[in-house]
Amino acid sequence: MLLRPSKLPNILTLALHILNSPAGRVLVISLACWLLAFTYGKFKFWRDPHSAFFNSDHVYDLHYSQYRERQANEYIENAAKAVHKGGLNPEICAAFVTVRRETKQYVDAAIGSLLADLTEEERSKLHLYVLFANVDPTIHPTWKQPWLENVVDEAVGYNVSSDVLAHLKELEEKRDFQEKGVYDYVYALDSCYSTGAPYIAIFEDDIIAVDGWMAKTRKALQEIDHAVHELGKHWDWIYLRLFYSETFMLWNNGDYWYRNMPPVI
């Protein structure tokens, strides 16, 4: 649309009149509030997978994980010089099940990140168990490492009959990871159960633990215990998830905001 210059002042006057009216001021204030809220959400919640502002471009960058991995490696270097083990009455038995990988071995950094920065009191409440789940554990590069002997309460292979060991070897050769994985999981659970610890934590061997994981876990367990025994809530609970992955929980299929993201934004 082509406007003649003489009509421009009239349009500007009309626009100023609208903006100076109560409805115009409400419109401007509402637009400014919306822009502020949108900008805040975009910068504040871009990491949250349960947010409409989630941005997957950089959310999986490993900046913090690499930082924690460096701390874990530093802990391992110092662990070869001093013993740092748990106490006689553990509160949590933490178990790793690890097998030799073809390329990089992740279990070292996983153990180091779990133990780095624990206080003496926290370490005394943790029994750390590592199952080397190769039939021949000596093929694992971490097996019998001096630093491992200093910081892990139990680092063992299978202690089973020859028949069971033969079956495990068959599963290993057939690469039947499903059946063998279930067996290893139950084996680790039984081993931790024998320690008498009231809680058992099972970890994958390729995780990196966040700083303060032990304090946060114990706090969560205390809150559950308080709710059950003192507030009278009858929760039928069996596990506490320490690592949450939205890719396994299908949050995007059942969440209203994701199913209606365009009109929401």
Buried (B, 14 or more C-beta within 10 A) or exposed (E): EEEEEEEEEEEEEEEEEEEEEEEBEEEEEEEEEEEEEEEEBBEEBBEBBBBBBBEEEEEEEEEEBEEBBBBBBEBBEBBEEEEBBBBEEBBBBBBBBBBBEEEEBBBBBBBBBBBBBBEEEBBBBBBBBBBBBBBEBEEBEBBEBEBBEBBBBBBEBBEBEEEEBEBBBEBBEEEEEEEBBEBBBEBBBEBBEEBEBEBBBBBEBBBBBEBEBBEEBBEEBEEBEEBEEEEEEEEEEEEEEBEEEEEEEEBBEEEEEBEEBEEEE
